[in-house]
Amino acid sequence: MCHIPIFCWVSATVLERMLGEAESGEIPKTLTQMCTHFLIFQTKQSSRKYLGEDYFDHHWNTVMIMKLGKLAYQQLEKSNLIFYEEDLRECGIDVTEASEYSGVCTQIFREEKGLCQEKVYCFVHPRIQEFLAALYVFLTFKNSNVNLLSQGVNIKTMSGETPALFLHKSAVDKALQSMNGHLDVFLRFLLGLSLESNQTLSQSSEETAKYIKMKIRKNPSPERYINLFHCLNELNYVSLVEEIQSYLSSGSLSKADLSPAQWSALVFVLLTSVEKQDVFELRKYFRSEEGLLRLLPVVEATRTAILKDCNLTERCCKSLVSALRSNSFSLRELDLSDNKLQDSGVKLLSDGLKNPGCKLKTLRLKSCGTTKVGCASLASALRSNSSHLRELDLSRNNLGDSGLKLLSTVLEDPHCKLDILRLVSYRCRILLQQENNPASQRRSNPSHLRELDLTNNQQGDSGVKLLSAVLENPQCKLQKLNTALQFNEVYYNANDSRTFNYADSLCRLYNSKTTEEGCYYLASALMTNPSHLRELDLGGNHLRDSGINHLFAALKEPQCKLETLRLLGCGVTEESCASLASALSSNSSSLRELHLSHNNLQDSGVKLLSAGLGNTHCKVEPLGKNDRCFSLCRLSCCWVTGEGFASLASALRSNPSHLRELDLKMNQPGDLGEKMLSDVLEDPLCKLEKLTV
């Protein structure tokens, strides 16, 4: 309700009145209480405005509310929100009265002109109509002992059953029989009014709560049982909800064997929690298909659903596709990585992406067992004019070159709006040939691809040459290119940074097969054309100083707009630090982030680097800011001692306005080196925000 403007306005109106001097009493806690206070306030205010400051005609207001309530109920049964003169006459309201009501109760009832200048009438919001309808049914029962809901309701009256309980059961059954849920909120209001009005009805309310619980156990549709929990809330019956909340607070929910009613309660709690977030992660609760299917209403209501590694299969894809096709579907980001969906599951998801009602923008299918068959389905979806997908992750799937070629072809299609494509892992086995290079297709169609992630693919220098040729093309809009080789097995002793197995990591990094030759092609691309490339990751490639010098030379060129350069474990030594310092000192350099962890810079290299950092033209900011999955990063493990630390401290003093983050873990500064940097932090001119040693 808090997302509905009219309800926010109603709440603000009531709370302003109650917190001021005009009213007193307990603050409303339920929807019924809030609307009751609002109706009383509006009728009093309208009477005083039109009938006199101190005049309040209780009888006139009662008659007016009952007539409007009858109109609201009769039209609600027909699912009508707009009424005509004949509808009003059926409820004993003539045109003069209608105009008078709309003038007196402008915040409740309205008179407007239709397309043909015919007068039409409506309530200001469906919630107001539903509340007045419930009030009419309740007052008719209370004052005349007439159950307006009993006609056409198939319900057996039990011996000893009170009329109030029979009314409640009739309302519950009638609401559940509705195909579109148009009586759901009406039911909540009716039960709330029954509880609020008369304490003698408390016994009937208890029986009503039991009846609602029985209906919940029959496992109706999510929309129905969620509304039934709202009804229990109106009756102040919260035992089921409290039971689930205790599971959540104790962290024992994943081990619990929940009944259908408890599953329903869990959905209600998650959907109505004051701490509800835009991100829902299934693993926090359950890692099973049943967990997803039971909690699907929560997935539908969130913006980002993380369902990775939850033992899901094709079966879940069928339910997700049904949700994707719903116009009320809120989901924009879906992560199904590390589940055995296979091609059959991906095909179902692809069919959902084609639906005009699907607004999904990000789909992650990393390690889902899909092949070229799944690629074909996704390619068909991306060609669809209705697809909103902007980011696709197919990493760690055995796509093969034929699957990649399908994706490359669809990138040429003007209907494809894909901005980000991720194809990480060895199993992709991408061979970047001219006919199936996903980046090369940008030549013929200068469309949307801005980020391409080819991490852990053995493209080699020949592949990098092809990518570089594409980057030189003026039509290429690629801004982020990742061709790094990630490594996860780094052996070191936390107490001795020297024990990092540098030689061993270099052996594993050779497998990327990108060398100084590839660097030459990339540097040429960065210098030849005003490039759109802003981020380049070459981590894990044995580039050596000769190759890296090409890149550092390109940084000085005005055409090069590179802002982030990642060279983790690329064989950088002091030899290339002079070129780097020159680039950092250049007026034309756009570099903002630099990642040099796990390179053998030593003190001599850091001295040269410090000279560049100390230059006032240098604008490098988060030096070594890490956004990778490994933990060893930044300038860690670069064989730096106290001498190198002293150089960095001097640089920070001479150019204090830019550097914000510096990571020097796994080096050997000694007490003196650490003290030098600590002293710099105390300098009021130093802007360093994060120092890790």
N, C-alpha and C positions, 0 to 999 in steps of 0.2 A: 504493500500500500504506500510506503514511503516514496515510491517512484512515480506515484500518480499525483500530478499537480493539484487536482481538486481536493484530494485528501489532505495534502499538506496545507492547503488554504483552510479547510475545515478545522484541522488540528490547531493551526495558528489562531484562528478566530476564537475557538473555545478556550484555549490556554491563555490567550491575552485577557479574556473576560474573567477567567477563574483566578488568575494570578494578580489581577487588579483588585480594585475595591468593590467592583460591582457584584461579584459573586464570591462564594466561599464553599468549602467542601472538599472532598477527596478528588484528586486528579483522576480523570478517566483512564482506565487501563485496557479496555476492550474497544473494539470497533463499534459495538452497540452503544456503549456508554458515551463515546465521543459523538456519535450521530444524534443521540438523544439530547445531549446538552446543546448541540448545534441547532436542532429544530426548536427547542424552547427559546434559545437566545434570539433566533431569527423572527419567530412569531411575536415575541415581546417587543423587539426593536421595531418591527414593521407596524405593529399596532400603535405604538407611541408616536411613530413618525407620521402616520396618516390619520389616526383617530384622536390624537392629543397626547401630551407629555405624560399625564398621570392616568390615562384611560387604558384599561385592558379588559376587553370583552372575552371572558373565558368561553362562553357558549359559542360566540361567533367563531373563535379560533378552533374549537372542537369540531364544529360542523364543517368548517373549511378543510381541516386536516383529514376528516373521515371521507369527504368527497374526493379529495385529491388522492387519498390512500386507496379508495375503491378504483379510481382510474388507474393508478399505478399497478395495482394487483391484476386487474383484468387485462391490461396491455402487456404486463410482464408474462402472463401465461401464454400470450400469443407471440412473445419475443419482439414486441413492438416498442420502439423508442420514440417514434413520432406519432402524434395523434391529430385527429381532425374533429370538426365540430360535432359530427354524429357520435364519435366516441365519447365526447364530453357529455352530450345529452343523455346517453345511456347511463351515466353515473349521476344524473341529476344536476349537472352543471350547465347553465345556459351561457351564451356568448358573453353577456354582460358580466356575469360572475367570473368567467375565465379571465377577462381583461382585468377585473378587479383583483383576482388572485395573483395574476402576473405582476400587477402594480404593487400590491402589498408585499408579496413574497418573491421579490426579484431574484433572491439568492436560492430559490427552490424551484420555481415554475416559470416558464417563459412562453411568450407569444411571439411568433415570428411570421414573416411572409415567405411562402413557398415560391417555386420557380414561376408559377402561373399567377402570382399575387394572391393566392389563396392562403388564408390564415392557417398556420399549423402551430401545434403546441408540443412542448417537451419539458422534461425535468432537466436541471442544469447538468446532471451527470447520472449515469445508470445507477450508481451507488445510492443516490438520493431516492430514485424511483424504487429500488429494492428495499430500502429502509421503510419508506412510506407504505409499501405493499405489505411488509411484515407487520408493521404497526396496525394496519387496517385489519388483517387477519387475526391478530392477537386481541385487539379491542373488541372485535365482533364476537370472538369466543368468550372473552371475559364478561362483556356486558349483556350478551344475548344467548350465551351458551350454544353458539352455532359453530360447527367445525366446517369452514369453507373448503377444507382440503380433503374431506372424506369421500367426496364424489369421485368415482373412477379409480380409487386407490384400492388395490387388492390387499387387504390386511385384515386379519382375524382379531377380533376384540377378545382379550383374555378375561376370564372371570376375575372380578376385583380390580380390573384396570380402571384407573381414574380417567375422566375425560381429558385432563391435561396431558397425560401420558399418551392417550390415543391421538391427540392433536400432534404431539411431537413425532410419534411414529409415522403418522400420515405425512408429515412434512419431510421426514428423512427419506421415506420410500419414494415420495413424489420427486424429490430432488435427484435421487439415484436413478430414477427412470428417465430423466431428461438426457437426451443424446448429446446436447451441446453444453450442458452444465449451466443453463441460464437461471436456475433456481438455487445455485450453490450459496451465493452471498445472502440471498433472501432467507435461506435456512439458518444461516449464522445469526442474522438479525432476529429472527423469530425466537430462537432458543435463548438468545441473550436477553430479549425483552421479557420472556417468561421467567427467567431467573431474577432479573432486576426488580420486577414489579411487586412480587408477593412472596414473602418468606414461607407461606404455607405450601408453596409449590416445590419446596426443596426436595421432598420425597419423590415427586414426579421427575424432577431433574436428575436425581440419582438413578432412577430407573431408565430415564432417557439416555444417560451416559452409558449404562450397561448395554442398551439396545444399539447404540452407535458403535461400541466396541465389538459387538457381535457382527455388525456389518463390515467393520474393518477387517475382521478375521476372515471374511469371505473373499478378501483380496480383490476389491474392485480396481478400476483403472487408477493410475496415480493421481489424476486430477480429482477424482471422486474422494479417495481416501485422504488426500491432503486437506480437502475442504472439511471432511469429517473431523479431522484433528482440530481445525479452526473452530468447529462447533463445540468440541470438548473444551477448548480454551474459553469459549463464551460461557460455558457452564462451570467454569473454574475446576474442571476435572483434568488434572495434569499428571496422574500417576505414571502412565506409560511413558510420557515425555521425560519425567524425572528419572525413570529407570534407565532410559537410553543415555541421558546426560551423565549418569553415574558411571556407565560403561566408558563413555568418552573421557571423563576426567581421570579414571583409573588406568586408562590405556589398555584395557582388557577386551576391547570390542572385537578385535580380529580373532580372538579365541572363543568368542561367544557363539552359541548355536541359537540364532534368533528365530523367533516365531514370525509368521506373516505380519501380525500386528506390530511386533517390535521393528521389523524392517520398515513398515509404513511410518512408525514413529521416528525412526532414524532419518528418513527422507524429510519428514516435517521439521525436525530439529535443524538439519543442515540447511534447509531452505529458509527458515525463519530466524536463524541465529543472528544476533546483533553483530557478531564477528564474521559474518559471511564475507568471503573474499571473491575476487574475480578469478582466482585460480583454484581448481579442484584437482587434488591428487589422490587417485584411487588407492594407491599403496598404503596410504595412511590409515585406511580402514580395512580393506580386504584386497586380496590378490587372487581373484577368481572370476570366472564368468558370471556366476550367480551374483557376486557382489556388484558387478557392473550393471547387470540387467535390473537388479533391485534398485540401484541408485541412479538409474538413467534419468529420472526427472531432475536430479541435481546437476548432472552433466548438461542437460538441455538448458538449464538456467544460468550456467556460468559462461564466462568469456573464454577461458582457457582450461582445457581438460587434459591432464597428464595421466595417461593410462598405460604407460610403458611398463614392461616386465610384469604383467599381471596374469599371465597364463591364458590369454585370450586367443580365440580362434575365429574361423569364419562365422560361427554362430552369432557372435556379438556384432559382426559387421552388418548383419541383417537388421538388427534393432537400431544400430547407429544410423543406417541409411534412412530408415523410417523417420528418425528424428531430424536428420539433415534436410529432409523434404518439407518439414514443418515451417510455416511462415513465422511462428513464434520462437523459433530456434535462435538462441542468443550466441551460440558457440562461434568463435572466430579462429581459435587455434586448437588443434587436436594432435596429440602425440601418442601414437600407437606403437612406438619402437619396441623392439625386443619381444614381440609376440608372434606366434606362429599363424599368421593370417593366410599365408600362401597366396598364389595368384587368384584363387577363387574369392578370397576375402577382399583383395585389392580391386578386383573387378566390381564387386558390390559397392565398394566405396566410390569408385569412379562413376558408377551410375548415379549415385547420390550427388556428386559434384556437378553433374549436368543439369540438375533440377534448378529452375529459376529461383526457387525459394531458398536454396543453399547459399549462405553468405560466408562460408568458411574461407579464410585467407591463408592459413598456414596448416600444412599437413606433414607430419613427420612419420615416416615408415622405415626407419633405420632397422636393419636386421629383422625383417619380417618374412623372409623366405620367398620373396617375389623374384621373378625372372623376366625375360623379354615379353612373356605373355602378359604379365601385370603391367609392363611398360606400355604395351599396346593399348590397354584399357585406359591408363592414365593419359596417354597421348590423345586419345579420342575425347576425353573429358576436357583437356586443356584447349582443344580446338573449339569446344562448345562456346557459343557466344554468351551463354549465361554463367560461365565459370568465373568466380571471383578470386580464385586461388592466386596468391602472390609468392608463396614460399613452399618449396617441395624438397624434402630430404629423403633420398633413396640410398643412403649410405649403407655399406655392408650387406648388400644384396648381390646375388650372382646375376647381374644384368647382362654381362657379355657385351661384345661390340655391337651385336645386332640390336640389343635393347637400347644401347646408347644412341645408335643411329636413329631409332624411332623418336627418342627425345629430342635429338638434334634437329630432326625434320620439323617437329611441331613448333620449335622455337622460331621458325620462319613464318609461321602462320600469324596473320595480323590479329586474330582473335585471342592468341595466347598472351596473357598479361603477367606471366611469371617474372618476378624480380630476382628471386634467389633460388639457386639450384645447388644442392649439396650431394656430392657423389664420393663420400669419404670411404676408404678402406681398400685393402689389397684385393678383396674378392671382386671388386668391379673390373679389375684387370683392363683398365682403359688404355687402348693404343690410339694415341691421338693422330689419326690419319686425316688427310684433307677432307675425305668424304664423310667422316663421322665425328668431326671435332665440334663439340657443342658451342664453343666460342666462335668458330669460323663462320657459323651460320649468321652471325650478327652482321656480316658484310652485306648480305642481300636484304636483310630486314632490320633496320635500325630501331628495334622496338625496346623492350622493357628490361632485359636481363642486366642487373647491376652487380650481382655478386655470384661468383662461381667458386665452389670449394672442391678441389681435387686432391685433398690431403690423402696421403698414403696410397697414391697411385704411381706406378712406375712409368711415368711418361717419358723420362729421360730428356736429353738435350733436343732431340728431334721434335718431341711434343712441345717443349718450351719454345722452340723456334716457331712452330705454328701459332701458338698463343701470342707470341710477340708480334707476329705479322698482323694478327687481328687487332692488337692494341694500337698499332700504327694507323689503322684505318679511322678516318674522321667520324664515321658513322658509329663506331663502337662506343657504347656508353658504360662499359664495365668499370666499376669503381673499386671492387674488392676482389682480389685474386689470391687464392690460397693453394699452394702446391707443396706444402710442407710434408715432411715425414714425421709424424708424431711417434715418440717412443715413451713407453710407460715403465720399462724396467731399468731404473737408474739406481745403482748401488753406491751407497755412501754411508759413512759413519757420522752421525750428527755432531759428534765431539771432535771430529778431525776432517775438515773440508778437503784435505789433500787425498783422502782415500776414495774420492769419487773416481770411478773407473772410466776415465776420459777416453783411453784408447779403445776400450770395449765398445763405448757408445759410438765412436767414430766408425768402427767396423760395421755396426748395424746401420749407420746413416748412409753408407755407400749405396745401400739398396735403392735409394730414390733415383740414382743415376742422372741427377742434374748436376752439372759441373760448371767450371768457369766459362765454358762455351755457351751454356744456357744463359748465364749472367750477361754475356756480351749481347745476346739477342734482346733480352729484357731491357738492358740499359739503352740500347739503340731505339727501342720502341718508346721508352720514356722521354727520350730527347728529340726524336724525329717529329712527333706530332703533339700538339697541345692535348695531352692525355687526360682522360677522366679518372684514371686509376688513382685511388686515394690510399689503398691499403694493400700491402704485398707481404705475404708470408712465405719465406723460403726455408723455414726451420727444418733441420735434419738433413739438409743436402750438403755434401762435401764440396763447397764452392771454392774454398781456399782464397788466399789474399788476392791472387791475380784476377779471379772472377769478381770478388767483392769490390775491388777497386773500380771496376766498370760501373757498378751500381752507385758507389759513393760519388763518382764523377758526374753521373746523371743528376744527382740531387742538387748540384749547383746550377743546372740549366733552368732558365725561366719557364720553359715548356713543361718541366716536370712538376706535377702537383702532388706528389706522394707525401702523405701525412704520417703514415704508420709503416714502419719497416721492421719485420721480425726475422732475425737471423740466429735463432737459437741453435747452438751446436753446429755451426757452419764452417768451423776451422778458421775463424777470424783470429789474427795475431796482431802484435804491435806494428807489423809492417803496414797493414791497411788502416791503422788508427790515424796516421798522418792525413790520409785522404779524407777520413771521416771528420777530423777536426777542421779541415779546410772547408768541407761541405757545411758543417754547422756554423762556421763563421761567415758563410756567404749570405749576402743580402737577399738573394733570390730563393733560398731554400725554404720549402714549405713543411719540412719535417717537424712533427709534433711528438711522435712516440717512437722510441728506439728500444729494441729488445736484443741484447747481446749476451744473455746468460749462456753458461757452458762453453765459453770460448777462452782460449789461452792468451788473454790480453796481458797479464802480469802488470807489474808496476809501471814499466816503461810505456806500455800501451795506454794505461789509464792516465798517465801524465799527459800524453798527447791528446787524449779525449778530453781531459780537464781543461786543456788550453782552448779547445773549441767551446766547451761549456762556459768558460769564463768570458768569452767574447760577447759584447752587448748585442750583437746581431743574432745570437743563438736564442731560439724560441722553443727548444725541446721542453716538453712538459712532463708527462709521467714517464720518466726514464725506466723502461722495463715493466710497464703496467701489464699484468698478466690476465688474459681471459681464456687460458687453455685449461685442459683437464689435468695436466700434470702439475706437481707441486714445486718443482725446481725451475725457477724462472728469473727473469729480470737480469741483474748483473751478478747473480749468484754464481759461485764456482768459477771465477775468472782469475784465480791465482793472484789476488791483490793482497798486499800486506800494508803495514802502517805507512810506508812511503807513498803508496798510491792513495791511501785515505787522506794524507796530508795535502796531496794535489787537489783532490776533490773538495776538501774544505776550503782551500784557497780560491777555487773556482766559484764556490757558492758565495763567498764574500765579495768577489769582484763583480759578479752578475747575479744579484740576489732576487731579481724581480720575476723570474720565469719558472725555474725548476720547482715542481710540486711533490714529486715522489721519487724516491731513490731506494733501491733494494740491493744490498751488498751481502746477503746471506752466504754462508759457506766460503768465506774468505778468512784470512788471518790478519786482522788489523792490529791485534795486540791492544793493551789498555790505552796506550798513547793515541793510537789511531782512532779508537772509539771516542776518546775524550775530545779530540780535535773536532770531530763532527758534532758531538754533543754541544760543544761550545758554540759552534756556528748556529745551532738551533735556538740558542738563547739570544742571538743577535736580533734586535727588533726589525732589521731590514730583511732578514731571511724569511722567504715565503714557503720554505719546505714544509709540507703538511704531513708527509709520511716517510719515515726513515726506518728501514729494517736492516739490522746488522746481525 
